[in-house]
């Protein structure tokens, strides 16, 4: 007979769940190891305070997640122990309207910066690098 309870298998939604496992199941991180690293690095705040990866969370918990220069302020609405498709994972939390607006504004700002020439379309090839080095050498001598 299996030693797992209904909560561990994600069958009944459960009352409590490890923070790192929930972040992985909600698809904020590709692996639990990355989720643990982010938590230990102070990128995740539970109810306004730093937490440890093994901290139990429940429905209604407030999380602030900082990842790749973006921030999510969310409320946990469901617990699932299994990683599901992104469409189902999005049902595990509810993002505040302010957080969503701020994140979308940051995406737009980055898109505009990229379109304005913030990043080249491709890396310089060998010929381009020679031209760049020649230019830098001439500027240094002048």
GITA-V398095 format. One record per run of one state. SS is the DSSP state (~ for helix, > for strand, _ for the rest). FROM is the first residue (numbers start at 1). LEN is the number of residues. If there is no record, write none. Layout:
BEGIN
ss=[SS & SS]
from=[FROM & FROM]
len=[LEN & LEN]
END
This chain:
BEGIN
ss=[_ & ~ & _ & > & ~ & _ & ~ & _ & > & _ & > & _ & > & _ & > & _ & > & _ & ~ & > & _ & ~ & _ & ~ & _]
from=[1 & 6 & 10 & 17 & 19 & 26 & 32 & 41 & 44 & 47 & 49 & 51 & 56 & 58 & 62 & 68 & 70 & 77 & 86 & 93 & 96 & 97 & 119 & 126 & 142]
len=[5 & 4 & 7 & 2 & 7 & 6 & 9 & 3 & 3 & 2 & 2 & 5 & 2 & 4 & 6 & 2 & 7 & 9 & 7 & 3 & 1 & 22 & 7 & 16 & 1]
END
